[in-house]
Amino acid sequence: MTAKMQNKQRRLMVHVYLTEEEKARIEQLAKNLGISLSAYIKVKLFSEK
């Protein structure tokens, strides 16, 4: 295995069910911050607050 392969983590997809209103809300919050929906969700899940 090469060093490049060792440093690269495999990315996996997670499916989440939301109502239309929930999805619209988090899309707007992400847009307000200028980040992707995925990035917004990761920040919210993994922040230490």
Number of C-alpha atoms within 10 A of each C-alpha: 5 6 7 8 9 8 8 8 8 6 6 5 5 5 5 5 7 9 8 8 9 11 13 12 12 15 17 13 15 17 13 9 9 11 13 13 16 11 12 17 14 11 11 10 9 8 7 6 4
